[in-house]
Amino acid sequence: MNFTEIARERQSCRSYNPTKEVEKEKLDAILEAARLAPSACNGQPYRITVCRGKSALGVAKAVGGMGMNTFAASAPVLLVLSEAPYVATAALGARVKKNDYRSIDIGILAAYITAEAAAQGLGSCIIGWLDDGEIRKICGLDGTVRLVITLGYPKEGDTLRPKKRKDMEALVGYAD
């Protein structure tokens, strides 16, 4: 698949096959794509924590407040994306330009992870509704938890939904 095909095919999976594990080779390919993701000053100001088994169930519960994200409990892998310190040059740039490069970098990281998951034939969902403190305890993290990404095989019958996107004219402008 080329990138545009991945972009067309990838969707937020909310129905996983809980009995089918993610193979190590596929998880390794996803983590390698994550490692290659660009970041400000190549600083990679984040940490990826791979959760399976008991830790995955704990994190799934921590993203499920108020009845949200109940599907996460059926995903065999949850990736926790948390903040790590900036490298000195990115920290200086963030201060001078008043821009949160870490948030941008974590967004790019999430895009790389979910695109490679789709290329590997896996479903994924990016979750921002979470209990930061509880996930930090489960994973032994110091940095703020920004996102959780579920990974797994979609349940049979989980068909591709039509994408609802803005028209190109509403999305793109040109400045000459």
C-alpha positions in Angstrom: 0.0 0.0 0.0 1.2 3.5 -0.7 0.6 6.3 1.8 -2.6 7.6 0.2 -4.0 4.1 0.2 -3.1 3.8 3.9 -4.8 7.2 4.6 -8.0 6.0 2.8 -8.1 2.6 4.5 -7.1 3.6 8.1 -9.9 4.3 10.5 -10.4 4.3 14.2 -11.0 0.7 15.2 -13.5 0.3 18.0 -14.1 -3.4 17.7 -11.1 -5.7 18.2 -10.7 -9.5 18.1 -9.5 -10.1 21.7 -8.4 -13.6 20.9 -5.9 -12.7 18.2 -2.6 -11.5 19.5 -0.4 -8.9 17.6 2.7 -10.7 16.4 6.0 -9.5 17.6 7.2 -8.7 14.1 4.3 -6.4 13.4 4.7 -4.6 16.8 8.4 -4.3 16.1 7.6 -2.7 12.6 5.2 -0.2 14.3 7.8 0.7 16.9 10.5 1.1 14.3 8.2 3.5 12.3 7.7 5.4 15.5 11.4 5.6 16.1 11.8 7.1 12.6 9.1 9.8 13.1 10.4 13.3 12.8 10.5 15.6 15.8 11.8 19.1 16.6 15.6 19.0 16.6 15.3 15.2 16.4 14.8 15.3 20.1 12.0 12.7 20.4 10.5 14.3 23.6 8.3 11.3 24.4 8.3 7.8 25.7 6.3 4.9 24.3 5.2 2.3 26.8 3.9 -1.0 25.4 1.1 -2.5 27.5 -0.2 -6.0 27.2 -2.0 -8.4 29.5 -2.6 -7.0 33.0 -1.2 -3.5 32.3 -3.2 -3.2 29.1 -6.4 -4.0 31.0 -5.5 -1.4 33.6 -4.8 1.2 31.0 -8.0 0.3 29.2 -9.9 1.0 32.4 -8.1 4.3 32.8 -9.3 5.5 29.4 -12.8 4.4 30.1 -14.1 7.1 32.5 -17.8 8.0 32.1 -18.4 5.0 29.9 -16.0 6.2 27.2 -13.7 3.9 25.1 -15.1 0.6 26.4 -13.7 -1.1 23.3 -10.1 -0.6 24.6 -10.4 -3.6 26.9 -10.6 -5.9 23.9 -7.4 -4.5 22.2 -4.5 -6.8 22.9 -1.9 -4.0 22.9 -2.2 -0.4 24.2 0.6 2.0 23.5 1.0 4.8 26.1 2.6 8.0 24.7 4.0 10.2 27.4 6.1 13.3 27.5 9.8 13.2 28.1 12.2 16.2 28.4 13.1 18.3 25.4 16.6 18.4 24.1 18.2 21.7 24.8 17.8 23.2 21.3 14.1 22.3 21.2 13.5 23.6 24.7 15.1 26.9 23.7 13.0 27.1 20.5 9.8 26.3 22.4 10.5 29.1 24.9 11.6 31.7 22.3 8.8 30.9 19.9 6.2 30.1 22.5 5.3 26.9 20.7 4.6 23.5 22.3 6.8 21.4 20.0 6.3 18.3 22.2 2.6 18.2 21.4 3.4 18.6 17.7 6.0 15.8 17.9 3.6 13.5 19.8 0.9 14.1 17.1 3.4 13.2 14.4 4.4 10.1 16.4 0.8 9.0 16.7 0.3 9.4 12.9 3.4 7.3 12.1 2.2 4.6 14.6 -1.3 4.4 13.2 -0.2 4.5 9.5 2.3 1.6 10.1 -0.4 -0.3 12.0 -2.7 0.0 9.0 0.2 -1.1 6.7 0.6 -4.2 8.9 -3.1 -5.0 8.6 -3.9 -3.9 12.2 -6.6 -1.6 13.6 -5.8 1.3 15.8 -7.5 4.1 17.7 -5.9 7.2 19.2 -7.4 8.0 22.6 -7.0 11.3 24.4 -9.7 10.8 27.0 -7.7 9.3 29.8 -6.7 9.3 33.5 -3.2 10.6 33.4 -2.4 9.8 37.1 -3.7 6.3 37.0 -1.9 5.5 33.8 1.3 6.9 35.2 1.0 4.6 38.2 0.3 1.5 36.0 3.2 2.2 33.7 5.7 3.7 36.3 5.9 7.0 34.3 7.1 10.4 35.3 6.0 12.3 32.2 2.5 13.5 31.4 0.5 10.9 29.5 -0.7 12.6 26.3 -2.3 9.8 24.3 -3.1 6.1 24.3 -3.2 4.1 21.1 -5.1 0.8 20.9 -3.7 -1.9 18.5 -5.1 -5.2 17.4 -6.9 -7.1 14.7 -10.3 -5.7 13.9 -13.2 -8.0 14.7 -14.6 -9.8 11.7 -17.3 -7.7 10.1 -15.7 -4.4 11.1 -16.1 -2.7 7.7 -14.5 0.4 6.4 -16.8 3.4 7.2 -17.1 6.3 4.8 -14.8 9.1 5.7 -16.4 12.4 6.6 -13.9 15.1 5.6 -14.1 18.8 4.5 -14.1 19.6 0.8 -10.7 20.5 -0.5 -11.8 24.1 -1.1 -12.9 24.5 2.6 -9.6 23.0 3.8 -6.9 24.5 1.6 -6.0 28.1 0.7 -3.2 29.4 -1.4 -1.0 32.5 -0.7 1.1 33.8 -3.6 
